[in-house]
């Protein structure tokens, strides 16, 4: 959406756990990190630069946590990012926060939105980090009583070229759950009316 961008390919990026007698990443920089983590940090920096380039952003970075300081430093010194910052017209503040800090307390990244409920309740789409599995087999003639038969007729809410679908997804993200359900119900009734389909819906 206009307010949120997910980078699912880097969902497994976590700071290394500190060990006695060994300096942390903030003290020694990127070079002291394991090779796999170094590659992941460089991939993240490249992805962020590509995103900021598409948005025309000149960022000011802030970091909370050891690995976040490494990422912010790498982004600051990344040659394509330096060139972009010289020509970009929009300003943005970027705050990097180590995910390990979530373990220190009751920290959550969710709210009272229908999108959050959908993404947390439905099973993950196989091979995906953030997308969920919407089984639409009930809308087809592929009915079966075999519980081991896992037929998926996938549906997708992310339709950036369809104004109505885009508006509906934005309502799922920005409205309260009850308001978003009412908005989805309105879209459903209007679609059924256009197709002259019989529809019976109770408020429950």
Buried (B, 14 or more C-beta within 10 A) or exposed (E): BEEEEEBEEBEEBEBBEEEEEEEBBBEEEBEBBEEEBBEBBBBBBBBBBEEBBEEEBBBEBEBEBBBBBBBBBBBBEBEEBEEBBEEBEEEEEBEBBBBBEEEEEEEEEEEEBBBBBBBEEEEEBEEEEEBBBBBEBEEEEEEEEEEEEEEEEEEEBEEEEEEEBBEBBBBBBBBEBEEBBBBBEEBBEEEEEEEEEEEEEEEE
